[in-house]
């Protein structure tokens, strides 16, 4: 057997963040935080924004359900945010078409809950009407109606605005109450929001008449709102708070003052403006943990509690549940636990047809170095393999891995011959497991011949 040649990890050319810590636990128990997650449809979901930040920033555990890796989903349109950055607004900006799509989704939710068309129309009309909300000035101070207007997007002298990410919390379905005459079905107590969709406060629907200054609809503080609290802070302070968005709408205005002009229709110009409205259908991003990541946080680090309903699951129960959900969980977790303990950051290797991808420090800093296939065998390297490989499939898998500048690794998890099924039913079996790594390389005859000639 040839001696393995180890290649150093390839660092990414552009790194946009700083490395914080390998694990979400402090040294000596300092600044320890117990995070919470829940089992949902055989997946582990983290909802708390602080827990999400803690788990991902320190160890890069999980991924956003709406993002490629880091949970950074933002409802705001990046093109519109760049276009209107001169207005220095502190709320998400979306198109009118996207807002109407959210209205249709909220309408479908209300109809599924048994509301008639009259009630649905009344609720949505009252909830999505234009609002008057404060905006932040360039110096961070509150602006009044006279000073916060804008005549349109000005990118030449624009100062980058602080666009907040999508507020985390449960999706909110509006139910301020139905007061329209002719509606036979009143809104139930607490609103029509179901689980995952929460109603808004009926008192928040009472707004002052709309005022438009330039092309940005804005004004001072609402009645009963604290001077230092902005719309984004309202949504983050409580899950039932609504989410405010700025909708870019088009307003047709005639440039020809004379009535009856033959060119009146040709001189109609579409002037864009931003109107503040409440988002009737909130899309919230959570952190999804793989089963291996979740069990490592519970078993190895002890910084996560997983709930099923209202009941926290024990370590032994999680081992049983995860093994039932994923038949090969025990094998993949043994490999995950081994590489995590050695300083690697394992991620799912489905993209390259393997079990794990190994990163140094984390995906933002280095490219994956190894693609790992984990197999559980006995002392004689025999046993029922999870994925038997033929020479053709092994060669193809190796070529696929090599084309992405990675190396294929076979991780054999060796269990003693006297280990019983009862021992494998608990995570205590990890203490008796041995690991052997095997790196697969392709032998090229021409390369070997040239090396011998040089010698």
WOWO-V153804 format. One record per residue. N is the residue number from 1. RES is the residue in one small letter. PSI is psi as a letter, one per 40 degrees, with the letter a starting at -180 (none if undefined). OMEGA is omega in degrees with one decimal (NA if undefined). NEAR is the number of other C-alpha atoms within 10 Angstrom. Layout:
# WOWO-V153804
N RES PSI OMEGA NEAR
N RES PSI OMEGA NEAR
This chain:
# WOWO-V153804
1 x h -177.7 3
2 x i 178.9 5
3 x h -177.1 6
4 x i 176.0 10
5 x h -175.9 8
6 x h 179.2 8
7 x h -179.9 9
8 x i 177.7 8
9 x i -179.9 16
10 x h 179.8 15
11 x i 179.4 14
12 x i -176.6 11
13 x d -177.5 8
14 x h 178.0 9
15 x h -173.2 11
16 x e 179.9 7
17 x i -179.3 9
18 x i 180.0 9
19 x h -176.7 13
20 x c -175.7 11
21 x i 179.4 13
22 x d -177.6 17
23 x i 179.4 20
24 x f 176.3 26
25 x i 179.9 21
26 x i 178.0 12
27 x h 180.0 9
28 x f 179.5 7
29 x e -179.6 8
30 x h 180.0 8
31 x f 179.8 9
32 x h 179.8 12
33 x h 176.8 16
34 x h -179.5 13
35 x i -178.7 21
36 x i 176.8 17
37 x i -179.6 23
38 x i 176.2 21
39 x h 179.9 15
40 x h 179.6 11
41 x f 178.6 7
42 x f 175.3 13
43 x i 179.4 15
44 x h -174.6 21
45 x h 174.2 25
46 x h -175.3 23
47 x d -174.7 19
48 x h -179.1 16
49 x d 179.7 15
50 x d 176.8 12
51 x d 178.2 19
52 x d 179.5 26
53 x d -179.3 16
54 x d -175.1 19
55 x d -177.0 23
56 x d -177.8 20
57 x d -177.8 20
58 x g 178.1 17
59 x e 177.8 21
60 x f 176.2 25
61 x h 174.3 27
62 x a 177.4 26
63 x i 176.4 23
64 x i -178.1 20
65 x e 179.9 18
66 x e -177.8 17
67 x i -179.7 14
68 x d 178.5 10
69 x c 179.2 17
70 x h 179.1 20
71 x g -176.7 21
72 x f -178.1 16
73 x h 179.1 19
74 x h -179.8 19
75 x d -176.2 18
76 x h 176.9 20
77 x h -176.7 14
78 x d 178.7 14
79 x d 177.9 11
80 x d 178.4 16
81 x d 177.0 23
82 x d -179.0 17
83 x d -175.8 16
84 x f -177.4 24
85 x d 177.1 22
86 x d 178.3 20
87 x e 177.3 26
88 x f 179.8 22
89 x i -174.5 22
90 x f 179.0 22
91 x i 177.7 24
92 x i 179.5 24
93 x h -179.4 28
94 x i 178.0 21
95 x i 178.6 16
96 x d 179.1 16
97 x d 178.7 12
98 x d 179.1 14
99 x d 178.1 22
100 x d 175.9 15
101 x d 177.1 13
102 x d 177.3 17
103 x d 178.6 20
104 x d 177.2 15
105 x d 177.8 16
106 x d 177.7 23
107 x d 178.9 21
108 x d 179.2 13
109 x d -179.5 20
110 x d 179.1 25
111 x d 177.3 15
112 x d 179.6 11
113 x e 173.3 11
114 x e 179.4 12
115 x i 178.3 21
116 x i -175.5 15
117 x d -179.5 14
118 x d 179.8 15
119 x d -179.6 25
120 x d -179.8 23
121 x d -179.8 17
122 x d -179.1 18
123 x d -177.0 21
124 x d 178.8 22
125 x d -179.4 12
126 x d -175.2 19
127 x d -174.3 26
128 x e 179.5 18
129 x i -179.5 14
130 x i -178.6 21
131 x i 175.4 24
132 x h -177.9 21
133 x i -179.9 18
134 x i 174.7 24
135 x i 179.6 27
136 x h 174.0 19
137 x i -178.6 17
138 x d 178.5 17
139 x e 179.1 8
140 x e -178.5 10
141 x i 179.7 10
142 x i 177.5 18
143 x i 177.6 19
144 x a -178.0 16
145 x d -175.2 19
146 x d -173.0 11
147 x e -174.7 12
148 x e 180.0 22
149 x i -179.7 19
150 x i -179.2 19
151 x e 179.4 13
152 x i -178.9 17
153 x h 179.1 19
154 x g -176.0 15
155 x e -178.2 14
156 x d -179.9 8
157 x f -174.8 8
158 x i 174.0 16
159 x h -176.5 14
160 x h 179.6 16
161 x i -179.7 19
162 x g -179.6 15
163 x h 179.9 18
164 x i 175.4 13
165 x i -178.7 15
166 x h -179.4 22
167 x h -179.4 24
168 x i -178.9 19
169 x a -179.6 23
170 x i 177.4 18
171 x h -174.0 25
172 x h 172.0 26
173 x h -172.2 30
174 x i 169.9 31
175 x g -179.8 27
176 x e -178.0 23
177 x i -178.4 25
178 x h -178.8 22
179 x e -176.6 13
180 x h 179.8 14
181 x i 178.9 9
182 x e 178.0 8
183 x h -176.9 17
184 x d -175.2 12
185 x h 179.7 14
186 x i 177.9 14
187 x h 179.0 18
188 x i -179.8 12
189 x h -177.5 8
190 x e 175.2 15
191 x i -177.7 21
192 x e -177.0 24
193 x h 176.0 20
194 x a 179.9 15
195 x h -176.8 10
196 x e 178.1 12
197 x h -172.0 23
198 x i -178.8 24
199 x i 177.2 22
200 x i -179.3 26
201 x h -178.8 16
202 x d -178.6 16
203 x e -177.7 9
204 x e -178.0 14
205 x e 179.4 16
206 x h -176.5 13
207 x i 176.5 14
208 x i 178.5 12
209 x i -175.7 9
210 x h 175.3 13
211 x h -179.7 14
212 x h 178.9 17
213 x h -175.0 16
214 x b 179.9 15
215 x e 177.3 21
216 x h 178.7 25
217 x h -176.7 25
218 x i 176.1 27
219 x a 178.1 24
220 x a -176.1 16
221 x i 173.5 20
222 x i 177.8 16
223 x h 178.3 10
224 x e 180.0 7
225 x h -178.5 11
226 x i -175.4 9
227 x d -175.5 11
228 x e -175.8 9
229 x h -176.9 12
230 x i -175.9 19
231 x d 179.3 18
232 x d 179.2 20
233 x d 178.6 13
234 x d -178.4 17
235 x d -179.1 18
236 x d -175.7 17
237 x d 179.0 10
238 x i -175.9 10
239 x d -177.9 19
240 x e 179.5 19
241 x i -178.6 20
242 x i 176.1 29
243 x h -179.0 25
244 x h 178.3 23
245 x i 173.7 23
246 x h -176.6 26
247 x h 177.0 25
248 x h -179.5 22
249 x i -179.6 17
250 x h -179.0 14
251 x h -179.4 13
252 x h 179.2 11
253 x i -177.9 11
254 x h 176.9 15
255 x e -178.8 13
256 x h -175.7 15
257 x d -177.5 8
258 x h 176.7 10
259 x i 176.8 8
260 x e 179.7 9
261 x h -179.7 11
262 x d -179.1 10
263 x f -175.8 11
264 x d -178.5 14
265 x d -179.2 12
266 x d -176.0 11
267 x e 176.6 13
268 x h 179.9 14
269 x h 177.7 13
270 x h 179.5 12
271 x h -178.4 13
272 x i 178.4 16
273 x i 177.7 22
274 x h 180.0 24
275 x h -179.4 22
276 x h 178.0 23
277 x i 174.2 21
278 x h 179.4 21
279 x h -176.6 24
280 x e -177.7 29
281 x g -177.5 23
282 x h 175.6 26
283 x h -173.6 20
284 x h 179.9 19
285 x h 176.7 24
286 x i 176.8 24
287 x h 179.1 27
288 x h 178.6 24
289 x i 170.6 22
290 x i -179.0 17
291 x d 178.8 22
292 x d 179.0 21
293 x d -178.9 21
294 x d -178.3 24
295 x d 177.2 23
296 x d 178.6 20
297 x d -179.8 21
298 x d -171.2 19
299 x d -173.7 19
300 x d -176.0 12
301 x d 179.7 12
302 x f -178.2 15
303 x e -178.7 19
304 x h 173.4 22
305 x h -178.3 19
306 x h -178.8 24
307 x i 168.3 17
308 x h -169.2 12
309 x b 177.1 10
310 x e -173.5 8
311 x h 174.6 9
312 x i -178.1 16
313 x h 178.5 18
314 x i -179.2 14
315 x d 179.7 17
316 x d 179.4 13
317 x d 177.5 12
318 x d 178.1 20
319 x d 179.0 20
320 x d -177.4 16
321 x d -179.0 15
322 x d 177.7 19
323 x d 177.3 16
324 x d 179.9 12
325 x d -177.7 12
326 x h -174.9 12
327 x d -179.3 11
328 x f -175.4 15
329 x d -176.6 18
330 x d -179.3 22
331 x d -178.2 19
332 x d 179.2 23
333 x d 177.2 19
334 x d 177.5 24
335 x d 179.0 25
336 x d -179.0 26
337 x d -178.3 19
338 x d -176.2 19
339 x d 175.9 16
340 x d 179.9 18
341 x d 179.2 11
342 x e 174.0 9
343 x e 177.7 16
344 x i 173.9 21
345 x g -179.0 22
346 x h 174.2 29
347 x i -178.9 23
348 x h -178.2 18
349 x f -177.0 17
350 x d -177.6 11
351 x d -178.6 10
352 x e 175.3 18
353 x f -179.5 14
354 x a -179.1 19
355 x d -174.6 20
356 x i 167.2 25
357 x h -176.2 27
358 x h 177.7 26
359 x i 170.4 23
360 x h -177.5 19
361 x d -179.5 19
362 x i -179.1 22
363 x d -179.9 19
364 x e -171.7 19
365 x d -175.4 20
366 x i 169.5 18
367 x i 179.0 20
368 x h -177.7 25
369 x d -174.0 22
370 x i 167.4 23
371 x h -168.5 29
372 x h 169.2 27
373 x h -176.8 22
374 x h 178.2 25
375 x h 178.1 24
376 x h -176.8 23
377 x i 177.5 18
378 x a -177.2 18
379 x d -179.2 13
380 x e -178.4 10
381 x f 177.0 12
382 x i 179.9 10
383 x i 179.1 11
384 x h -177.6 10
385 x i 178.6 11
386 x d -179.3 13
387 x g 177.5 9
388 x h -176.4 9
389 x h 170.3 11
390 x i 179.4 9
391 x d -179.5 8
392 x d -179.8 9
393 x d 178.2 11
394 x d 178.2 14
395 x d 178.2 15
396 x d 178.3 12
397 x d 178.9 18
398 x d 178.4 20
399 x d 177.7 17
400 x d 179.4 16
401 x d -178.5 20
402 x d 179.2 16
403 x d 177.2 10
404 x e 178.1 12
405 x f 175.7 13
406 x i 178.0 22
407 x i 180.0 22
408 x h -179.0 24
409 x h 172.3 22
410 x h -178.4 17
411 x h 179.9 21
412 x h 177.9 21
413 x h -171.7 23
414 x h 176.3 19
415 x i 179.8 22
416 x i -178.7 14
417 x d -178.6 10
418 x e 179.3 9
419 x h -176.4 13
420 x i 177.9 11
421 x d 177.9 9
422 x d 177.5 8
423 x d 179.0 13
424 x e -178.6 14
425 x e 178.5 14
426 x i 179.0 16
427 x e 176.7 17
428 x e 179.0 11
429 x e -178.9 18
430 x d -176.6 17
431 x d -176.7 8
432 x e -178.2 11
433 x h 173.5 17
434 x i -175.1 15
435 x h 172.9 15
436 x h -178.5 9
437 x i 179.2 13
438 x h 179.8 13
439 x h -177.6 16
440 x h 175.5 14
441 x i -178.6 16
442 x h 179.7 9
443 x h -179.7 8
444 x h -174.2 8
445 x d -178.4 9
446 x d 179.1 8
447 x d 179.2 10
448 x d -179.2 10
449 x d 180.0 10
450 x d 178.3 10
451 x d 178.0 10
452 x d 178.5 8
453 x d 178.5 8
454 x d 179.4 6
455 x none NA 5
